Amino acid sequence: MFLFPVIYIISFISAIVLLFKKEVKGFLLFAVIGLPIYINALSVTYMYGFDKAIPIMQAFKEICLLIAFTLVLSQLKKRPKLYLVDKLILLFFVYSLLYLVLPIGEYGFYSRFIAFKALSVFPLIYFTGRFCNFESIHIDQFFSYICAVIIIAALVLLFEVIPYQHLHTRTGLTDFMVHFYNAEAKGSYGLLFSFETESGVKRFGSIFSGPLELSAAAILTLSVLLGLITSNSNKIKATNFYILTFFASLFCVIFAVSRAAFVNYFLLIYCFAHLTHNKQIIKYFHYFVLICIIYVAFFLKGNLYDDIITTLTFENSSSVGHVFEWLNGINAMITHPFGMGLGASGRVSMESNDNIGGESQLIIVGVQVGIAMLIVYIWIYALLIKKGIKALKTESGKKKKLILATVLLKIGFIIPLITSYFDSFIYITFTSYFLSGLMINMIVADNEISERSSIKQQPVSLA
């Protein structure tokens, strides 16, 4: 188990060394290698009795981000032109910063700062990707690291599934969560409820913080993989490594047993087929759905059948719990349209057992900073998808790979965004928003080149 904190610390040191050499890839190295094992690294450190080191290790991600962000800004050769999505993200950051500075809500400054960090760290990640030199980012290499992570996660998961034993019972997760996050081990296996289904079936988290982050990582990997294997002519070119990555991601999403992620995993493939105009995949997908419906309706029995039916009818306790939290959150937004202040929903309120609407990232945003910022948050998300889809028609090479992967991951995260505290998945947040910023970076750069070319080609009037 000691490998978790060792790898985490080494990845951080390596990242810092690269960043001081003015290489932004150091930030990516830490995001892809260090952050997937973030919680396990901390819990194992606490288990070994080094609890005083926990706050320092927790700060690694912010230190790495701030250095990378500062480096990127220092390398700007001219004042950047901000586009609509940039302005919206900046607006969200500044607006939520006001909620930190002003005494809004019931929590003190420190609690508001923790909530602000959880809610509004994504603009810094986004702008790090948005303003970096994208030519220095090796997309294939970066994406291959993400694929390698899910393969390692699948191997670890295999050693959980075969003996039917959670890895997290041996990493000190429960004691760590109780001590630092005031959580309770209410589940049947000495862990949180998220590690099991209502019927008692175990859900596994592998190297990640839990089953939900594992399933989100599988969706992220599938998005990246589909970007990697798609040629300029939308042909699929898969190597043995990519095939292994696909089955590893599928294995992970199956044994994470996340209904939202499982549905989105296959919808992602369907969206990919439409974006690349692959009629064969669309046809096979329709056949697959038909077979699944027939199998569930006439042949499937037992706990899995019951879980599917009660989920669809919103009769199981998990679904009812989601709806109850959503209604509480929506009611809070109606009552307080300008928000209840930072910490009213999400991590801080969860620790104080006073959470409102914590079962949805969107509601967490709306409850804390109001309906206007919730609209801005959704607008940002929709714009990233829209701009990416538009750019896919003209881009090629590594730019097309990046854009296709980013669009797919944004689509793939729609349902989890609605049904979970999505920004608590550190690895997913850092990776996805950096890719989003990098995508807009590339699109804007190409647009500026096109504009300069069109100006040069305009005829000069002699009148």
C-alpha positions in Angstrom: 0.0 0.0 0.0 3.0 2.3 0.5 3.2 2.7 -3.2 0.2 5.0 -3.3 1.9 7.9 -1.3 5.3 7.1 -2.9 4.0 7.4 -6.5 2.0 10.5 -5.5 4.9 12.3 -4.0 7.3 11.3 -6.8 4.8 12.5 -9.5 4.5 15.9 -7.7 8.3 16.3 -7.4 8.7 15.4 -11.1 6.0 17.9 -12.0 7.6 20.7 -10.1 11.0 20.0 -11.7 9.5 20.1 -15.2 7.5 23.3 -14.4 10.6 25.1 -13.2 12.2 24.1 -16.5 9.2 25.9 -18.0 7.5 22.8 -19.3 3.7 22.7 -18.8 3.7 19.0 -19.4 4.8 18.7 -15.7 1.3 19.8 -14.7 -0.2 17.1 -17.0 2.1 14.5 -15.6 0.9 15.2 -12.1 -2.7 15.4 -13.2 -2.6 12.0 -14.9 -0.3 10.1 -12.6 -0.7 11.7 -9.2 -4.4 12.7 -9.0 -6.0 9.3 -9.8 -4.5 7.9 -6.6 -5.0 11.2 -4.6 -7.4 9.8 -2.0 -5.7 6.5 -1.6 -2.3 8.2 -1.2 -3.7 10.4 1.6 -5.6 7.5 3.4 -2.5 5.2 3.3 -0.4 8.0 4.7 -2.9 8.5 7.5 -3.0 4.7 8.1 0.8 4.7 8.5 0.5 7.4 11.2 1.8 10.4 9.2 -1.4 12.4 9.7 0.6 15.7 10.0 1.7 15.2 6.4 -1.9 15.1 5.0 -2.4 18.9 4.7 0.9 19.3 2.9 0.0 16.5 0.5 -3.5 17.9 0.0 -1.9 21.2 -1.1 0.2 19.5 -3.8 -2.5 19.9 -6.4 -3.0 23.6 -5.7 0.7 24.3 -5.7 1.2 22.5 -9.0 -1.8 24.3 -10.5 -0.7 27.8 -9.3 2.9 27.3 -10.6 1.6 26.0 -14.0 -0.9 28.9 -14.2 1.8 31.5 -13.4 4.1 29.9 -15.9 1.6 30.0 -18.7 0.8 33.7 -18.0 4.4 34.6 -17.9 4.9 33.1 -21.3 2.2 35.1 -23.0 3.8 37.3 -25.7 0.8 39.6 -26.0 -2.5 40.5 -24.3 -4.9 37.6 -25.1 -8.2 38.3 -26.7 -11.0 36.8 -24.7 -13.9 35.1 -26.4 -17.4 34.4 -25.0 -16.6 31.2 -23.3 -13.5 32.8 -21.7 -15.6 35.7 -20.5 -18.3 33.5 -19.0 -15.7 31.4 -17.1 -14.0 34.6 -15.8 -17.4 35.9 -14.8 -18.1 32.8 -12.8 -14.8 33.0 -11.1 -15.1 36.7 -10.2 -18.7 36.3 -9.1 -18.0 33.4 -6.8 -14.9 35.2 -5.5 -17.3 37.9 -4.3 -19.1 35.3 -2.3 -15.8 34.4 -0.7 -14.8 38.0 0.2 -18.2 39.2 1.3 -19.7 37.7 4.5 -22.5 35.9 2.6 -24.1 32.8 4.1 -23.7 31.0 7.5 -20.1 29.9 7.2 -16.9 31.6 8.2 -14.2 32.7 5.9 -12.1 29.5 6.1 -15.2 27.3 5.3 -16.1 29.6 2.5 -12.6 29.4 1.1 -12.7 25.6 1.1 -16.0 25.7 -0.7 -14.7 28.3 -3.2 -11.7 26.2 -3.9 -13.9 23.2 -4.7 -16.4 25.2 -6.7 -14.2 27.6 -8.6 -10.8 26.0 -9.2 -11.8 24.9 -12.7 -11.3 28.4 -14.2 -7.6 28.3 -13.3 -7.3 24.8 -14.8 -9.2 26.0 -17.9 -7.1 29.1 -18.5 -3.9 27.1 -17.9 -4.9 25.0 -21.0 -6.3 28.1 -22.8 -3.2 30.2 -22.7 -0.4 27.6 -22.8 1.6 27.0 -25.9 -0.4 24.1 -27.4 2.4 23.2 -29.8 4.4 22.0 -26.7 1.6 19.5 -25.7 2.1 16.1 -27.2 -1.5 15.0 -27.5 -0.8 11.3 -28.4 1.6 10.9 -25.5 -0.8 12.7 -23.0 -3.7 10.5 -24.2 -1.6 7.4 -24.0 -0.8 8.1 -20.4 -4.6 8.3 -19.7 -5.1 5.0 -21.4 -2.3 3.4 -19.4 -3.9 4.6 -16.1 -7.2 2.8 -16.9 -5.3 -0.4 -17.8 -3.5 -0.3 -14.4 -6.8 0.5 -12.7 -8.4 -2.5 -14.5 -5.6 -4.8 -13.3 -6.0 -3.6 -9.7 -9.8 -4.0 -10.1 -9.3 -7.6 -11.2 -7.6 -8.3 -7.9 -10.6 -6.8 -6.1 -13.2 -8.7 -8.1 -11.7 -12.2 -8.0 -11.5 -12.4 -4.2 -14.6 -10.1 -3.9 -12.8 -7.7 -1.5 -12.6 -3.9 -1.7 -9.1 -2.5 -1.9 -10.3 0.5 0.1 -10.7 -1.7 3.2 -6.9 -2.0 3.2 -6.0 1.6 2.5 -7.4 3.1 5.7 -10.0 5.0 3.7 -12.8 4.8 6.3 -10.7 6.1 9.2 -9.3 8.8 6.9 -12.7 10.0 5.8 -14.1 9.9 9.3 -11.1 12.0 10.7 -10.8 14.5 7.9 -14.2 14.8 6.3 -16.5 13.8 9.2 -17.9 10.9 7.0 -19.5 7.8 8.4 -19.0 4.2 7.4 -22.7 3.4 7.0 -22.3 0.6 4.4 -22.4 -3.1 4.9 -18.7 -3.6 4.2 -17.1 -1.0 6.5 -17.1 1.6 3.8 -19.4 4.4 2.5 -22.8 3.4 0.9 -21.3 4.3 -2.5 -19.3 1.1 -2.4 -22.5 -1.1 -2.7 -25.8 -1.2 -4.4 -29.2 -1.3 -2.7 -29.3 -5.0 -3.1 -25.9 -5.5 -1.4 -23.8 -6.0 -4.5 -20.3 -4.7 -4.1 -19.1 -1.7 -6.2 -15.4 -1.3 -6.6 -13.2 1.8 -6.9 -9.8 0.4 -7.9 -7.0 3.0 -7.5 -9.5 5.9 -7.5 -11.4 7.5 -4.6 -14.4 5.3 -5.1 -16.8 3.6 -7.7 -18.2 6.9 -9.0 -14.7 8.3 -9.9 -13.7 5.0 -11.4 -16.7 5.1 -13.7 -16.1 8.7 -14.6 -12.4 7.8 -15.4 -13.7 5.0 -17.7 -15.8 7.6 -19.6 -12.8 10.0 -19.8 -10.6 7.2 -21.1 -13.2 6.1 -23.7 -13.5 9.7 -25.0 -9.7 10.0 -25.3 -9.5 6.5 -26.9 -12.1 7.4 -29.5 -10.2 10.6 -30.3 -6.9 8.6 -30.7 -8.2 5.9 -33.0 -10.1 8.2 -35.4 -8.3 9.3 -38.6 -8.9 12.5 -40.5 -11.3 10.6 -42.8 -13.1 9.2 -39.7 -11.8 5.7 -40.2 -11.0 3.7 -37.0 -7.4 2.6 -36.7 -7.0 0.5 -33.5 -3.8 -1.1 -32.2 -3.6 -3.9 -29.6 -2.9 -1.2 -27.0 -6.0 0.7 -27.9 -8.1 -2.5 -27.9 -6.8 -3.4 -24.5 -7.6 0.1 -23.3 -11.2 -0.3 -24.5 -11.8 -3.5 -22.7 -10.1 -2.1 -19.6 -12.5 0.9 -19.5 -15.5 -1.4 -20.1 -14.4 -3.7 -17.3 -14.0 -0.7 -15.0 -17.4 0.8 -15.8 -19.1 -2.5 -15.3 -17.7 -3.3 -11.9 -18.1 0.3 -10.7 -21.8 -0.4 -11.1 -22.8 3.2 -11.7 -26.1 3.4 -13.5 -25.6 6.9 -14.8 -22.0 6.3 -16.0 -23.0 2.9 -17.6 -25.8 4.5 -19.7 -23.5 7.4 -20.7 -20.7 5.1 -21.6 -22.7 3.5 -24.4 -24.4 6.8 -25.3 -20.9 8.1 -25.8 -20.3 5.5 -28.5 -23.5 6.3 -30.1 -22.7 10.1 -30.2 -19.2 9.2 -31.5 -20.8 7.3 -34.4 -23.0 10.3 -35.3 -20.2 12.8 -35.0 -18.0 10.7 -37.3 -20.9 9.6 -39.6 -20.2 5.9 -38.9 -23.5 4.3 -40.0 -22.2 0.8 -39.2 -21.7 1.6 -35.5 -25.1 3.2 -35.4 -26.7 0.1 -36.9 -24.9 -2.3 -34.5 -25.8 0.0 -31.6 -29.5 -0.2 -32.4 -29.2 -4.0 -32.6 -27.4 -4.0 -29.2 -30.0 -1.9 -27.5 -32.8 -4.2 -28.9 -31.1 -7.3 -27.7 -30.6 -5.7 -24.2 -34.2 -4.8 -24.0 -35.4 -8.3 -24.9 -32.9 -9.9 -22.5 -34.0 -7.7 -19.6 -37.7 -8.1 -20.4 -37.8 -11.8 -20.9 -34.7 -13.5 -19.5 -33.0 -11.4 -16.8 -33.9 -12.3 -13.2 -32.5 -11.7 -9.7 -30.9 -8.6 -8.1 -29.7 -7.0 -11.3 -33.2 -7.2 -12.8 -34.7 -5.6 -9.6 -32.1 -2.9 -9.6 -32.9 -2.0 -13.2 -36.7 -1.9 -12.7 -36.6 0.0 -9.5 -34.2 2.5 -11.0 -36.4 3.1 -14.0 -39.5 3.5 -11.8 -37.6 5.6 -9.1 -38.6 3.1 -6.4 -35.3 2.2 -4.9 -33.9 4.1 -2.0 -30.9 5.5 -4.0 -33.2 7.0 -6.7 -35.6 8.3 -4.1 -32.7 9.8 -2.2 -31.5 11.6 -5.4 -35.0 13.0 -6.1 -35.4 14.1 -2.5 -32.0 15.9 -2.6 -32.8 17.5 -5.9 -36.2 18.8 -4.7 -34.5 20.2 -1.6 -31.9 21.9 -3.7 -34.5 23.3 -6.2 -36.6 24.6 -3.3 -33.6 26.3 -1.8 -32.8 28.0 -5.2 -36.4 29.2 -5.5 -36.3 30.5 -1.9 -32.8 32.0 -2.3 -32.4 32.9 -6.0 -29.1 34.6 -5.4 -27.7 31.6 -3.5 -27.2 30.7 0.1 -23.5 31.4 0.1 -20.4 29.3 -0.3 -20.5 26.1 1.7 -24.3 25.8 1.7 -24.0 22.7 -0.5 -21.2 20.4 -1.4 -18.1 19.5 0.6 -18.3 21.9 3.5 -22.0 21.2 4.3 -21.5 17.5 3.8 -18.8 17.6 6.6 -21.2 19.4 8.9 -24.1 17.1 7.9 -26.2 20.1 6.8 -26.0 19.5 3.1 -28.6 20.9 0.7 -29.0 19.3 -2.8 -25.6 17.6 -2.7 -26.6 14.8 -5.2 -26.1 17.0 -8.3 -23.2 19.2 -9.4 -25.6 21.6 -11.0 -27.8 22.0 -7.9 -24.6 22.4 -5.7 -23.7 25.4 -8.0 -27.2 26.9 -7.8 -27.6 26.6 -4.1 -24.3 28.3 -3.3 -24.0 31.1 -5.8 -27.5 31.4 -7.2 -29.6 30.7 -10.3 -27.8 33.3 -12.5 -24.4 31.5 -12.0 -26.1 28.1 -12.6 -27.2 29.4 -16.0 -23.7 30.7 -16.7 -22.3 27.3 -15.6 -24.6 25.4 -18.0 -24.0 28.0 -20.7 -20.2 27.4 -20.5 -20.7 23.6 -20.7 -23.0 23.9 -23.7 -20.7 26.4 -25.5 -17.7 24.0 -25.1 -19.7 21.2 -26.8 -21.1 23.5 -29.5 -17.7 25.1 -30.4 -16.1 21.7 -30.5 -18.7 20.1 -32.8 -18.4 23.1 -35.1 -14.6 22.9 -35.2 -14.6 19.1 -35.9 -15.8 19.9 -39.5 -12.6 21.6 -40.4 -9.8 20.4 -38.1 -7.4 17.5 -38.7 -4.5 15.8 -37.2 -3.8 16.2 -33.4 -6.2 19.1 -33.3 -9.1 16.9 -34.4 -8.1 14.2 -31.9 -8.1 16.7 -29.1 -11.4 18.3 -30.1 -13.2 15.0 -30.7 -12.0 13.6 -27.3 -13.0 16.8 -25.5 -16.5 17.0 -27.0 -17.1 13.3 -26.3 -16.0 13.6 -22.6 -18.3 16.7 -22.2 -21.2 14.7 -23.6 -20.2 11.7 -21.6 -20.3 13.6 -18.3 -23.8 15.1 -18.8 -25.7 12.5 -16.7 -23.0 12.2 -14.0 -23.0 16.0 -13.8 -26.7 15.9 -13.0 -26.7 12.9 -10.6 -23.4 13.3 -8.6 -21.1 15.8 -6.9 -19.0 15.7 -10.0 -16.3 18.3 -9.1 -15.3 16.1 -6.1 -13.5 13.8 -8.7 -10.2 15.6 -8.6 -8.6 13.7 -11.5 -11.6 14.2 -13.8 -11.9 17.9 -13.0 -8.2 18.7 -13.6 -7.9 16.6 -16.8 -11.3 17.6 -18.4 -11.0 21.3 -17.9 -7.4 21.5 -19.0 -8.5 19.7 -22.2 -11.4 22.1 -22.6 -9.0 25.1 -22.3 -6.6 23.5 -24.7 -9.4 22.8 -27.2 -10.5 26.5 -27.2 -6.9 27.5 -27.4 -6.5 25.5 -30.7 -9.8 26.7 -32.2 -9.1 30.3 -31.4 -5.5 30.1 -32.8 -6.8 28.7 -36.1 -9.6 31.3 -36.3 -7.0 34.1 -35.9 -4.8 32.6 -38.6 -7.8 32.4 -40.9 -8.7 36.0 -40.2 -5.2 37.3 -40.9 -5.1 35.3 -44.1 -8.4 36.7 -45.3 -7.2 40.3 -44.6 -4.0 39.8 -46.6 -6.0 38.4 -49.5 -8.4 41.4 -49.7 -7.7 43.5 -52.8 -6.2 47.0 -52.2 -8.3 49.8 -53.5 -6.5 52.5 -55.6 -9.3 55.0 -55.4 
